[in-house]
Amino acid sequence: MKVQPLTQRAILVAASVALLALAPSAFAQELKIGYVNSERVLREAAPAKAAQARLEGEFGKREKDLSEQGARLKAAAERLEKEAPTLSESERARRQRELVEQDRDMQRRRREFQEDLSQRKNEELAAVVERANRVIKQIFEQEKYDVILQEAIFAGPRVDITEKVIKTLNAAAPAPAR
């Protein structure tokens, strides 16, 4: 079998393949990637904690009132159960109807409470996410990142900039109160 000498074209193809094989590692070294753990930002950043405190202040009394109403309703049901053998049929039926009405009212109030709370949580969350995204964009531009990810299955500590985002959010002026 006779080996033919390399042609100029074969040399170019071999050189191109060699460059392509080396290119990913060269590109990877130049690529600046960051990762932000959004859940941690929403749990630890001062604006997120302030939003949680506002929600607790706004909805705490209603939640307490609902709990107290539930306890009163439970006590009334237990009292009716205990007194039922000594009550007349009409009195027992009247008190049962009252309990059913009170329970229906409480369930309606609880649903309204949950809807209101959910809506306000979404509003507060959106404001915090918007501020966090502005901070992330600022870090992206100032430190010349190529990409910053907020969702990743795994991210090493070298690319995790979550702490930097939290510190920047905490150092920023507080958001205006609503």
C-alpha positions in Angstrom: 0.0 0.0 0.0 1.3 3.3 -1.1 0.9 6.4 1.2 0.3 9.5 -0.7 1.8 12.8 0.5 -0.5 15.3 2.1 -2.1 17.8 -0.2 -2.5 21.4 0.6 -6.2 21.0 1.0 -5.8 18.1 3.5 -3.4 20.2 5.5 -6.0 23.0 5.7 -8.8 20.6 6.7 -6.6 19.1 9.4 -5.6 22.6 10.7 -9.3 23.7 10.7 -10.3 20.6 12.7 -7.5 21.2 15.2 -8.6 24.9 15.6 -12.2 23.9 16.1 -11.2 21.3 18.7 -9.3 24.1 20.6 -11.9 26.8 20.1 -14.5 25.7 22.7 -12.0 25.9 25.5 -10.7 29.3 24.3 -14.3 30.6 24.1 -15.2 29.1 27.5 -12.3 30.9 29.2 -13.4 34.3 27.7 -17.1 33.8 28.5 -18.1 35.5 31.7 -21.1 33.7 33.3 -23.0 34.6 36.5 -25.8 32.8 38.3 -28.4 34.3 40.7 -30.4 32.1 43.1 -33.7 34.0 42.9 -35.4 32.1 45.7 -32.5 33.1 48.0 -32.8 36.8 46.9 -36.5 36.8 47.7 -35.9 35.2 51.0 -32.9 37.2 52.3 -32.8 40.6 50.6 -34.0 43.6 52.7 -36.7 44.7 50.2 -38.2 41.2 50.3 -38.2 41.2 54.1 -39.7 44.6 54.1 -42.5 43.5 51.7 -43.2 40.5 54.0 -43.4 42.8 57.0 -45.8 45.1 55.1 -48.0 42.1 54.2 -48.0 40.9 57.8 -49.0 44.4 59.0 -51.7 44.7 56.4 -53.2 41.2 56.9 -52.3 40.2 60.4 -55.5 41.6 62.0 -57.8 40.0 59.5 -56.0 36.6 59.9 -56.3 36.9 63.7 -60.0 37.8 63.4 -60.7 34.8 61.2 -58.9 32.5 63.6 -60.9 33.9 66.5 -64.1 33.5 64.6 -63.1 29.9 63.8 -62.5 29.2 67.5 -65.8 30.7 68.5 -67.6 28.6 65.8 -65.9 25.4 67.0 -66.8 26.2 70.7 -70.4 26.8 69.7 -70.5 23.5 67.8 -69.1 21.7 70.8 -71.6 23.4 73.1 -74.5 22.4 70.8 -73.3 18.8 70.7 -73.1 18.7 74.5 -76.5 20.4 75.0 -78.3 18.6 72.1 -79.9 15.9 74.3 -81.6 18.5 76.5 -82.8 20.8 73.8 -86.1 20.7 72.1 -86.1 19.7 68.4 -86.9 23.2 67.2 -84.2 24.8 69.3 -81.6 22.2 68.2 -82.6 22.8 64.5 -82.4 26.6 64.9 -78.9 26.5 66.5 -77.7 24.1 63.8 -79.0 26.5 61.1 -77.2 29.3 62.8 -73.9 27.3 63.0 -74.2 26.4 59.3 -74.8 30.1 58.4 -71.8 31.2 60.6 -69.6 28.5 59.0 -70.7 29.6 55.5 -69.9 33.3 56.4 -66.5 32.3 57.8 -65.6 30.3 54.7 -66.6 33.2 52.5 -64.5 35.6 54.6 -61.6 33.2 54.5 -61.8 32.9 50.7 -61.9 36.7 50.4 -58.9 37.0 52.7 -56.9 34.4 50.7 -57.7 36.2 47.4 -56.7 39.6 48.8 -53.6 38.2 50.4 -52.6 36.4 47.2 -53.1 39.6 45.1 -51.0 41.7 47.5 -48.3 39.1 47.7 -48.1 39.1 43.9 -47.9 42.9 43.8 -45.1 43.0 46.5 -43.3 40.1 44.8 -43.4 41.9 41.4 -41.9 45.0 42.9 -39.1 43.1 44.6 -38.4 41.1 41.4 -38.3 44.3 39.4 -35.8 45.9 41.8 -33.7 42.7 41.8 -33.7 42.5 38.0 -32.5 46.2 37.8 -29.6 45.3 40.2 -28.7 42.2 38.2 -28.7 44.2 35.0 -26.5 46.8 36.7 -24.0 44.1 37.7 -24.2 42.6 34.2 -23.3 45.9 32.6 -20.7 47.1 35.1 -18.8 43.8 35.4 -19.2 43.0 31.7 -20.9 39.6 32.0 -21.8 37.7 28.9 -24.8 36.0 30.5 -26.4 35.8 34.0 -28.7 32.9 34.6 -31.5 32.8 37.2 -32.4 29.2 36.7 -29.8 26.4 36.7 -29.8 22.8 37.9 -26.3 23.2 39.2 -24.0 26.2 39.6 -20.6 26.4 41.2 -19.6 29.0 43.7 -17.3 30.7 41.2 -20.3 31.9 39.1 -22.8 32.4 41.9 -23.3 36.2 42.3 -26.4 35.9 44.5 -24.6 37.4 47.6 -23.5 40.4 45.5 -27.1 41.0 44.3 -28.4 40.7 47.9 -25.8 43.2 49.2 -26.5 45.6 46.4 -30.3 45.4 47.1 -29.7 45.9 50.8 -27.4 48.9 50.2 -29.9 50.6 47.8 -32.3 53.1 49.2 -35.6 51.6 50.5 -38.5 51.5 48.1 -41.3 54.0 48.8 -43.9 52.8 51.1 -47.3 52.1 49.6 
